[in-house]
Amino acid sequence: MHADGDHGGQRRYSLTDAGNGHVWGVCAEAEGFFREALRGTYELFGWVPDGAEVRGWAGSRVWLVPEDRTLDAWLLEDAESLGQYPGTDSLVLTGLDDYEGPPEGHQGPVRLHDGYRWLGSCREFARVLPPEHVEPPLVLQGLAPSDRLRRTLATGARRPLDLEEVCLEIRDDRDGLLTDRLLRPKVRTWQPSSRGTGLIDLELDGYLAPVPGYARPVWERWLAGPPDAPGAWAALDTRRRGAWLDLVRERGCRLKYQDRKAGHAYELDGRHVTDEPGLYLALGEAVNGPGGYFGGCLDALLDCLRGNFGYTAPATLVWRDAATARGYLSHALAPEGEQYDLVALVIEALIEGGMHVILT
């Protein structure tokens, strides 16, 4: 390996064979990793808001519920409102489409909610087809290639090469593994890099879910290393808390935990539990300290309560300022719009998992 350094940002990205663990190369920069994803666009005709007009970011998970209840609701993630077309009654929403998408051919009335409140309704909607789009490549800049990669590239005569299944590992400044992305890339091209002797710039084609601009400050904070104090996420809005929780989850599911002895008392700081990501971030830090993970949804919480995530039943959880969470999360909405109490469900799960919960 022809690397200029062996720690921190010098080996921020590692391209590793998912089958045998061979490291194809390491580098400090990856152009195309941080960029906006291709978003779907909906035009909602006859838009009638429920309360305040929907402007700007509309929610991490916006559900579109057909009036025809024989059809399931579908999901638009990270939804944004572009506002109403001038002189029309149409609202334009963009977002990341749910893999199922809207029912085939359905154009009837739809009502929308963000998991907490109803946003409004429309008499008809249409999906605006985007212009033909070519995904930009992922460019590993200043890559220090392994000898095996050098030989592979040399015999490939610069034609597209299939690297099969690889893992792009991302490390923080302390050389800890933050997260990774599984890829099936083809080498588009490569060339000697201006970043150092023996280094190359390697262009890869292959689907990669990019990190959007709003999440980049969250990533930059984590790339400096895991947080040393609890509540580093507290000043973030819901959108960025969700990005923080994603990194906590990805890192947390990889760690090997030392389960505490039964009878331990945990304390949850509930002052900032004003949304669902905040609830699971506060709970994770209560059990596993700053940046700690203890579930990111109800199913994951139940898994963590079964052991191997720092917890052994029975134990006690003192939930400080529980009224904050109850004020924000006791009237959540399920995908089809039914109301439920998220705080009550979390407390029920904790109790069933052997946690004695004390609310203060």
C-alpha positions in Angstrom: 0.0 0.0 0.0 1.5 3.4 -1.0 -0.2 5.6 1.7 1.2 8.9 2.8 -0.2 8.3 6.3 -1.8 5.7 8.3 -4.3 7.5 10.6 -6.9 10.2 10.8 -8.0 11.9 7.6 -5.2 10.3 5.5 -7.2 7.1 5.4 -10.7 8.5 5.8 -12.1 6.2 3.1 -11.1 2.5 2.6 -12.3 0.5 -0.3 -12.4 -3.1 0.9 -13.4 -6.4 -0.8 -16.6 -7.5 1.0 -15.8 -11.1 0.4 -12.2 -11.5 1.6 -11.5 -8.2 3.4 -8.7 -7.2 0.9 -8.2 -3.4 1.0 -8.1 -2.1 -2.5 -6.9 1.3 -1.4 -7.3 4.2 1.0 -7.7 7.9 0.6 -8.6 11.1 2.3 -11.2 12.5 -0.1 -14.2 11.1 -1.9 -15.9 13.4 -4.4 -19.6 12.6 -4.9 -20.1 11.1 -1.4 -21.6 14.4 -0.1 -24.2 15.6 -2.6 -28.0 15.9 -3.0 -29.9 12.8 -4.0 -32.3 12.6 -6.9 -35.7 13.6 -5.5 -39.2 12.7 -6.6 -41.7 15.6 -7.3 -45.4 15.6 -6.7 -48.0 18.2 -7.7 -51.0 18.2 -5.3 -54.0 19.7 -7.0 -56.7 21.5 -5.0 -54.4 21.7 -2.0 -56.1 22.7 1.3 -53.8 23.0 4.3 -54.8 21.9 7.8 -53.7 25.0 9.7 -50.5 26.7 8.8 -49.3 26.6 5.2 -46.6 24.0 4.5 -43.4 25.8 3.6 -39.8 24.6 3.3 -38.9 21.3 5.0 -42.1 19.3 5.6 -40.8 16.3 7.6 -38.5 13.3 7.7 -41.4 11.0 6.9 -44.5 12.4 5.2 -47.3 9.9 4.6 -49.7 10.3 1.8 -53.0 8.6 2.8 -55.5 7.9 0.0 -59.1 8.7 0.8 -59.9 5.2 -0.6 -59.0 3.2 2.5 -58.7 0.0 0.5 -55.3 1.4 -0.6 -52.2 1.7 1.7 -50.5 4.9 2.6 -47.1 5.5 1.0 -44.1 7.4 2.1 -42.2 10.5 1.0 -39.0 10.8 3.0 -37.2 14.1 3.7 -40.1 16.0 2.1 -39.8 19.6 1.1 -42.5 22.0 0.0 -41.7 24.3 -2.9 -44.9 26.2 -2.3 -47.9 26.8 -4.5 -47.7 27.5 -8.2 -48.6 31.2 -8.8 -52.3 31.5 -9.8 -53.1 27.9 -9.0 -54.4 25.8 -6.1 -51.5 23.3 -6.5 -48.8 22.6 -3.9 -45.5 21.1 -5.1 -43.7 18.6 -2.8 -40.3 16.9 -3.4 -38.8 14.0 -1.5 -37.2 10.6 -1.6 -39.8 8.2 -2.8 -40.8 5.2 -0.8 -39.7 2.0 -2.6 -43.4 1.0 -3.0 -44.5 4.4 -4.3 -48.1 5.4 -4.9 -50.7 2.8 -6.0 -50.6 2.1 -9.7 -52.7 4.6 -11.6 -54.2 6.2 -8.4 -55.1 9.9 -8.8 -57.9 10.3 -6.2 -58.0 12.5 -3.1 -55.1 12.2 -0.6 -54.5 13.5 2.9 -50.9 14.1 4.2 -49.3 14.0 7.7 -45.8 14.1 9.0 -46.2 11.6 11.8 -47.2 14.3 14.3 -49.9 16.4 12.6 -52.1 16.5 9.6 -50.6 18.8 6.9 -53.5 19.1 4.5 -55.3 17.3 1.7 -55.7 17.5 -2.1 -58.3 16.3 -4.6 -55.8 14.8 -7.0 -52.0 14.4 -7.3 -49.6 13.8 -10.1 -46.0 12.6 -10.0 -43.8 14.9 -12.1 -41.3 12.8 -14.0 -37.8 14.2 -13.6 -35.5 14.8 -16.6 -33.3 11.9 -17.5 -30.5 11.8 -14.9 -27.1 10.2 -14.9 -25.7 9.5 -11.5 -22.3 11.2 -11.1 -19.4 8.9 -10.3 -17.8 8.4 -6.9 -14.2 9.7 -7.3 -11.7 8.5 -4.7 -9.1 11.2 -4.9 -5.5 10.6 -4.0 -6.1 6.9 -3.5 -3.2 4.8 -2.3 -3.9 1.6 -4.3 -2.9 -1.9 -3.2 -0.6 -3.9 -5.5 -3.5 -6.0 -6.4 -5.5 -3.0 -7.6 -2.6 -1.7 -9.6 -2.3 -5.0 -11.4 -6.1 -5.2 -12.0 -6.1 -1.7 -13.4 -3.0 -2.4 -15.6 -4.6 -5.5 -17.1 -7.9 -3.7 -17.6 -6.5 -1.4 -20.3 -8.7 1.4 -18.8 -12.0 -0.3 -19.9 -14.8 -0.7 -17.3 -13.7 -3.1 -14.6 -16.2 -4.8 -12.2 -14.9 -4.8 -8.6 -17.9 -7.0 -7.7 -19.1 -6.4 -4.0 -17.0 -3.9 -2.0 -17.4 -2.0 1.2 -16.5 1.7 1.4 -15.5 2.2 5.0 -15.4 5.7 6.5 -13.2 6.4 9.5 -13.0 9.3 11.9 -10.0 11.4 12.8 -9.3 8.9 15.7 -9.1 6.1 13.1 -12.3 4.6 14.4 -14.8 3.0 12.0 -17.7 5.4 11.7 -19.8 3.6 9.1 -19.6 1.9 5.7 -21.5 1.6 2.5 -21.9 -1.6 0.4 -21.3 -1.1 -3.3 -21.1 -3.1 -6.6 -19.0 -0.6 -8.5 -17.4 -0.6 -11.9 -14.2 1.4 -12.5 -15.1 4.1 -15.0 -11.6 5.4 -15.3 -8.5 6.3 -13.4 -5.5 8.5 -13.7 -2.4 9.5 -11.7 -3.3 11.9 -8.9 -1.8 15.4 -8.3 -2.0 14.6 -4.6 1.2 12.6 -4.4 3.5 10.2 -6.1 2.1 6.8 -6.6 -1.5 7.9 -5.9 -4.4 7.7 -8.3 -7.9 9.3 -8.8 -10.3 6.4 -9.2 -13.8 7.0 -10.7 -16.4 4.4 -9.8 -19.9 3.9 -11.2 -22.4 2.2 -9.0 -25.4 3.2 -6.8 -24.4 5.1 -3.7 -26.9 6.8 -1.5 -25.2 10.2 -1.0 -25.1 12.2 2.2 -27.2 15.4 1.6 -26.0 18.9 2.3 -28.1 19.4 5.4 -26.5 16.4 7.1 -22.9 17.3 6.2 -22.3 19.4 9.5 -23.5 16.4 11.5 -21.1 14.1 9.6 -18.2 16.6 10.1 -18.9 16.6 13.8 -18.7 12.8 14.0 -15.7 12.6 11.6 -13.8 14.5 14.3 -14.5 11.6 16.6 -17.4 10.4 18.8 -18.9 13.0 21.2 -17.3 13.2 24.6 -20.3 14.8 26.4 -24.0 13.9 26.2 -26.5 16.1 24.5 -24.3 17.3 21.6 -27.3 16.8 19.4 -29.7 18.8 21.5 -29.5 22.1 19.5 -30.2 20.3 16.2 -33.5 20.4 14.4 -35.5 17.2 13.8 -34.0 16.8 10.3 -30.4 16.9 11.5 -31.2 14.9 14.7 -32.4 12.1 12.3 -29.0 12.3 10.5 -27.3 12.1 13.9 -29.4 9.1 14.9 -28.5 7.3 11.7 -24.8 7.6 12.5 -25.4 6.5 16.1 -27.3 3.5 14.9 -24.7 2.5 12.3 -21.9 2.8 14.7 -23.8 1.4 17.6 -24.8 -1.8 15.9 -21.1 -2.5 15.2 -19.7 -2.0 18.7 -19.2 -4.8 21.2 -20.8 -3.8 24.5 -19.9 -4.8 28.0 -23.4 -5.4 29.6 -23.7 -3.7 33.0 -24.7 -5.9 36.0 -28.3 -6.3 36.8 -29.7 -3.7 39.1 -28.0 -0.7 37.5 -29.8 2.7 37.6 -29.8 4.8 34.5 -30.8 8.4 34.2 -32.4 9.9 31.0 -32.2 13.7 30.5 -35.6 14.4 28.9 -35.2 18.2 28.5 -34.7 18.0 24.8 -37.0 15.1 23.9 -39.2 17.1 21.5 -39.3 14.6 18.6 -38.8 10.9 17.9 -35.0 11.1 17.0 -34.5 13.0 20.3 -36.3 10.4 22.3 -34.0 7.6 21.0 -30.8 9.7 21.2 -31.6 10.6 24.9 -32.4 6.9 25.7 -29.2 5.7 24.0 -27.1 8.2 26.0 -28.8 7.2 29.2 -27.8 3.6 28.7 -24.5 3.8 26.8 -23.1 7.3 27.4 -22.4 10.2 24.9 -23.2 9.1 21.4 -24.6 5.8 22.7 -27.1 3.6 21.0 -30.1 1.8 22.5 -32.6 1.5 19.6 -33.8 3.9 16.9 -37.4 2.6 16.7 -39.6 0.4 18.9 -38.5 -2.9 17.3 -34.8 -2.0 17.7 -35.4 -1.0 21.3 -36.9 -4.4 22.0 -33.8 -6.0 20.4 -31.5 -3.9 22.7 -33.5 -4.9 25.8 -32.8 -8.6 25.1 -29.1 -8.0 25.9 -25.7 -7.4 24.2 -26.3 -3.6 24.1 -24.9 -2.6 27.5 -28.0 -3.5 29.5 -29.0 -6.4 31.8 -32.4 -6.8 33.3 -33.6 -5.9 35.8 -32.6 -2.2 36.1 -34.1 1.2 36.8 -34.5 4.2 34.5 -35.1 7.6 36.0 -36.7 9.7 33.3 -36.1 13.4 34.1 -38.5 16.0 32.6 -40.7 13.3 31.1 -43.5 15.9 30.6 -41.5 17.3 27.7 -41.8 14.1 25.7 -45.4 13.6 26.7 -46.2 17.1 25.4 -44.7 16.4 22.0 -45.0 12.6 21.4 -48.2 11.5 23.1 -50.3 12.2 20.0 -48.3 10.7 17.2 -49.8 9.4 13.9 -49.3 6.0 12.4 -48.9 5.7 8.6 -52.6 5.4 8.0 -53.3 8.3 10.3 -54.4 6.5 13.5 -53.3 8.4 16.6 -51.1 6.6 19.2 -49.0 7.5 22.2 -45.3 6.9 21.4 -44.1 7.7 24.9 -46.5 5.1 26.4 -45.4 2.5 23.9 -41.7 3.1 24.7 -42.4 2.9 28.5 -44.4 -0.3 27.9 -41.5 -1.8 26.0 -39.0 -0.8 28.7 -41.1 -2.3 31.4 -41.6 -5.5 29.5 -37.8 -5.6 29.0 -37.2 -5.5 32.8 -36.7 -1.8 33.2 -38.4 -0.1 36.2 -39.3 3.3 34.9 -39.6 6.3 37.2 -40.9 9.5 35.6 -40.0 12.9 37.2 
